[in-house]
Amino acid sequence: MFLSNTVKARAGFLAALALLLGSCTPEPEAVRPPAPTGSREPLHAGFWQGEMGGTLVDFHVDQVSTRDVQVHISGVVLQQLPKALQPPGYQPYFYDRPKICTRRPDGRTFDCPHYADMHIDNGLLCGAYVLESQVFHPCFRPVQ
């Protein structure tokens, strides 16, 4: 059975209109990762991770008490040296023994060896890392 030209024209118009309306639908917004806001939230145990100076750092806050914060930190070098350039005993990872860090009087900040002003800001663990002449200001993301 053959359709009339009017029916074919209407069908074509409706198909074109559907395509046009579909192309006007807004694209879903990309979910942005959290960013620091300058807040200082209550300290709590947790696991945060992030890149700092070419190393992927795992920062575990194991326990928070009224006076101190117990942590352990580990990491792995992201861009490892070729084997021919690695000095004897080279290890592309590190693991620090659990440390007891001092909680500051504000109750929302703590200091550890090399890490200062560590605090939770918008869910991120932020602070300063100082080693010799290098200073970093990491904000590690929570790991779920």
Secondary structure, DSSP 8 states (H G I E B T S, - for coil): ----HHHHHHHHHHHHHHHHHHHTS------------S--B----EEEEEEETTEEEEEEEEEE-SSEEEEEEEEEESS---GGG--TT--SEEE---EEEEE-TTSS-EEETTEEEEEEETTEEEEEEEETTEEE--EEEE--
